[in-house]
Amino acid sequence: MGAVVSCIKAVFRTIGNCLMAIVNGIGAVLTAIINSIVALFDIIISCLTCGRGGGRRRGVKTRSHHTSRV
């Protein structure tokens, strides 16, 4: 009787793992679609604002101090 219960548990565990894999796959596809839409809007906004409104920030220019060797 214990073997039957163990077999049924294994079947349900396998079905659960299969369903979770399907859900994770759907989530990955949705994430890829949303990321591509965001990237497309980023490109459009960057073109319309001549690159000033994009998410890329340029580094702050700092003055370099050079000491002369004597």
N, C-alpha and C positions, 0 to 999 in steps of 0.2 A: 504493500500500500504506500510505503514511503517513496518508492521509486516513481510511482504514478504522480504523486504530489510534486516531487522534484522535477519531473519532466514537464508538468503543467507550468510550474514556476519559470522554468527555462524558456518555454514557449512565450509566455507573457513578457518576460524580460527582453527577449529577442524582438517581439513586436514593438515594445516600448522604445528600444534602441533604434529600430527602423523609423518609427514616427519622429523621434527626436532628430535623426539625421535629415529627414525630409524638411522639418521645421528649420533646422540650421541652414540647409541649402537655400530655402526660400528667403531667409533673412540675409544671407550673403548676396543673393541676386538683387534684392531690394536695396541693400547698401551700395552695391556697385552702380545701380541705376541712379540713385540719389546723388552719389559722388560725381557721376558724369554730368548730371544736370547742373550741379553747383559749379563744376569746372567750366561748363559752357557759359553760364551766366557770368563767371569771373572773366572769361575771355571777352565777352560782349561788353561788359562794363569797362574793362581795360582799354578796349578799342575806342569806346565812346569818350573816355576821359583822357585819351592820349597817354595811358599808362600811369596817370597820377592817382587814380582811385583804387588801384589793385591792392592785393594783400601783401605784396612784396615791399618791404621797407629797406631803404638804403641805409647803410651804416653811417653813423655820425662821424663826420670828419673831425679829427683832432689834430692839433698842432704837434709836430714832433720837435723835441728840443735836442739840438745837437751841441755837444761840447767839443771844443777844439783841444787837440792834444798838443802839449808843449814839450 
